[in-house]
Amino acid sequence: MSKGIITVVGQDRVGIIAEVCTYLAKHKVNILDISQTIVQGYFNMMMVVDISEITESFSDVVDDLEQLGHKIGVAIKLQHENIFKKMHRL
């Protein structure tokens, strides 16, 4: 299984989760774990996802999610799990 880490950060508003999850479902990205919180009006979500079934290239999905973020007013980032682990190890 190939995993990715998605982060979503921005001003809270209705529909952020729906927009992101709709994109993921259409592109065969399965959500394995999800955590979200709102702190003083700022939305923050982190997902661990299975990217084994995507039909586009990984970089296309990264670009699409970034564009979706711009459209809905948040920052969306997708990283391979192994890159995320290397960047965040102590």
N, C-alpha and C positions, 0 to 999 in steps of 0.2 A: 504494500500500500504506500502510495506517495502522498505525503501530507504537506499542507501549507498552513500558514498563520495569516489571518486577515485581521487588521485593526481598522476601526472606524472611529473618527474623532471629529467633533464639531458642535455647533450650537444645537441644542435639542429642538426637535420639531416632530410633529406627527408624521409617521410613514417611513422613517429611516430604515427600520428593521425590515419592513415589508418590501421596500425597493431593493435592498441588498439581497434578501432571501429569494425574491422573485428572479433576479439575475442568476443567482447561484443554481437554483432549481432548473432554469432553462438551459444551463450550460453543464449540467450533470456534475456539479460540485456538491458533495454530501457534507453536511455539517455534523461533525463528530462531538464537538463540545462548544458551548457558547456562554459568554459572560458579558453582561452589560450593566452599566450604572450611569446615573446622572449626578453630577456634582456641580452645584451652583449654576445650573442651567446648561452645563456642557455634557454632551452625550459621549460615552466611551464604550466601545464594544470590542471584544476580542473573540475570535473564533478559531478553532482548530478544524480544518477541513480535509476531506479526502479528495485529492485532485487526480486520482488514477483514471477516471472515466472522461476527462475533458477531451473534446474533439478538436479544439483549437490549440494553437501553441500556448505554452505557459505565458510567454511575453504578451501575446494578444489578450489573454485574460487579465493580466496585470494592467495593461493599458485600458481595457474596457472598464475595469473597476475604478481606475483613477478618473476616467471621464465621467462615469456614473457619479462619483463623489463630487466632481465639479458641478454637475447638473443639479444635485440635491443639496449642495452646500456643506459637504463634509469632506474630510480627507480619508480616502480608503487606500490602504496598502496591503499587498499580498506578497508574502515571501515564502520560499521553500522552507520547510521545517529545519533542515540542516543548516541553512544560512542563519535563520533566526537563532538557533541554539549557539552557533559560533559567536554571533554578535553579542549575546546576552550571558555568556558564561562568566563565572567569577575568576 
